[in-house]
Amino acid sequence: MRPGRSRCAGPDGPAQVIHLITRLTRRQATATVLVTHDRAHLTDADRIAEVHDGRLTLLAGAA
């Protein structure tokens, strides 16, 4: 696999996977931690936190 290429087919593949993870997380009433460098994948997130220089900061969602 070439660097920068998704294993998911098509341009919507990663978004579909994240949507599926979100649905399963809510259906199971559990939590999921998703780590990404692409902020476009954060649209379904209930909470968003960022780590910068070793510090965790809550950017969006309930405290």
SULVEN-V920602 format. One record per residue. N is the residue number from 1. SS is DSSP state (H for helix, E for strand, C for the rest). OMEGA is omega as a letter, one per 30 degrees, with the letter a starting at -180 (* if undefined). BURIAL is I if it has 9 or more other ideal C-beta (glycine too) atoms within 8 Angstrom, else O. Layout:
N/SS/OMEGA/BURIAL, N/SS/OMEGA/BURIAL
This chain:
1/C/a/O, 2/C/l/O, 3/C/l/O, 4/C/a/O, 5/C/l/O, 6/C/l/O, 7/C/l/O, 8/C/a/O, 9/C/l/O, 10/C/a/O, 11/C/a/O, 12/C/a/O, 13/H/a/I, 14/H/l/I, 15/H/l/I, 16/H/l/I, 17/H/a/I, 18/H/l/I, 19/H/l/I, 20/H/l/O, 21/H/l/I, 22/H/l/I, 23/H/a/O, 24/H/l/O, 25/H/a/I, 26/H/l/O, 27/H/a/O, 28/C/a/O, 29/C/a/O, 30/C/l/O, 31/C/l/O, 32/C/l/O, 33/C/l/O, 34/C/l/O, 35/C/a/O, 36/C/l/O, 37/C/a/O, 38/C/a/O, 39/H/l/O, 40/H/a/O, 41/H/a/I, 42/H/a/O, 43/C/a/O, 44/C/a/O, 45/C/l/I, 46/C/l/O, 47/C/l/O, 48/E/l/I, 49/E/a/O, 50/E/l/O, 51/E/l/O, 52/E/a/O, 53/C/l/O, 54/C/a/O, 55/E/l/O, 56/E/a/O, 57/E/l/O, 58/E/a/I, 59/E/a/O, 60/E/l/O, 61/C/a/I, 62/C/l/O, 63/C/*/O
